Amino acid sequence: MEIGCGARVRDFNGRRYFYFWHYERSNGNSMRREEYVGRVDSEKAKADLLRRMAAYHRKAEQEFARRRTRIEQLIASEHTST
């Protein structure tokens, strides 16, 4: 499983655009996706890009916490069942 996200800047006809990239699960595999955000000189695009990155990290942290809790419960049940 791959996790991560970031920003990419692409140039088209002398204009620069932000793209938000991230990994997501698809058919059991991690796939890198890119989403158009807006022009680099746009304050709205900059704010949207930061919001998307923060949301991605929040979701990843919640998933890690969920998995850790599950693993800790499995370990605890193994130690108490003997």
C-alpha positions as CSV (number, residue, x, y, z in Angstrom):
1,M,0.0,0.0,0.0
2,E,1.3,3.4,-0.9
3,I,0.3,6.6,0.9
4,G,1.1,10.1,0.1
5,C,0.0,13.3,-1.6
6,G,1.5,16.4,-3.1
7,A,1.3,19.2,-5.6
8,R,2.5,19.3,-9.2
9,V,2.7,22.3,-11.4
10,R,2.1,21.8,-15.2
11,D,2.8,24.4,-17.9
12,F,0.4,24.8,-20.8
13,N,0.8,27.6,-23.3
14,G,2.8,29.7,-20.9
15,R,0.4,29.3,-18.1
16,R,1.0,27.3,-14.9
17,Y,-1.5,25.1,-13.2
18,F,-1.7,23.2,-9.9
19,Y,-2.6,19.6,-9.8
20,F,-3.1,17.6,-6.6
21,W,-1.8,14.1,-6.7
22,H,-2.6,11.4,-4.2
23,Y,-2.7,7.6,-3.9
24,E,-6.0,5.8,-3.6
25,R,-7.0,2.2,-3.6
26,S,-8.6,0.7,-6.7
27,N,-9.2,-3.1,-7.1
28,G,-6.8,-3.9,-4.3
29,N,-4.0,-1.8,-5.7
30,S,-2.6,1.6,-4.9
31,M,-2.9,4.0,-7.8
32,R,-1.7,7.6,-8.2
33,R,-4.4,10.0,-9.2
34,E,-4.1,13.7,-10.2
35,E,-6.8,16.3,-10.0
36,Y,-6.8,19.7,-11.5
37,V,-6.9,22.5,-8.8
38,G,-6.4,25.8,-10.7
39,R,-3.9,28.4,-11.8
40,V,-0.7,28.9,-9.8
41,D,-1.4,32.6,-9.5
42,S,-4.9,32.0,-7.9
43,E,-5.2,32.4,-4.2
44,K,-8.3,30.2,-4.3
45,A,-6.3,27.4,-6.0
46,K,-3.6,27.7,-3.4
47,A,-6.1,27.5,-0.5
48,D,-7.9,24.5,-2.2
49,L,-4.6,22.7,-2.7
50,L,-3.7,23.1,1.0
51,R,-7.2,22.0,2.1
52,R,-6.9,18.9,0.0
53,M,-3.5,18.0,1.4
54,A,-4.7,18.5,5.0
55,A,-7.8,16.4,4.3
56,Y,-5.7,13.6,2.8
57,H,-3.4,13.6,5.9
58,R,-6.3,13.6,8.3
59,K,-7.8,10.6,6.5
60,A,-4.5,8.7,6.5
61,E,-4.0,9.4,10.3
62,Q,-7.5,8.1,11.0
63,E,-6.9,4.9,9.0
64,F,-3.5,4.3,10.8
65,A,-5.2,4.8,14.2
66,R,-8.0,2.3,13.2
67,R,-5.5,-0.3,12.0
68,R,-3.3,0.1,15.1
69,T,-6.3,-0.3,17.4
70,R,-7.3,-3.5,15.5
71,I,-3.7,-4.9,15.8
72,E,-3.5,-4.0,19.5
73,Q,-6.8,-5.8,20.1
74,L,-5.6,-8.9,18.3
75,I,-2.4,-9.0,20.3
76,A,-4.3,-8.4,23.5
77,S,-6.7,-11.3,22.7
78,E,-3.8,-13.6,22.0
79,H,-2.3,-12.9,25.4
80,T,-5.5,-13.2,27.4
81,S,-6.7,-16.4,25.7
82,T,-3.8,-18.6,27.0
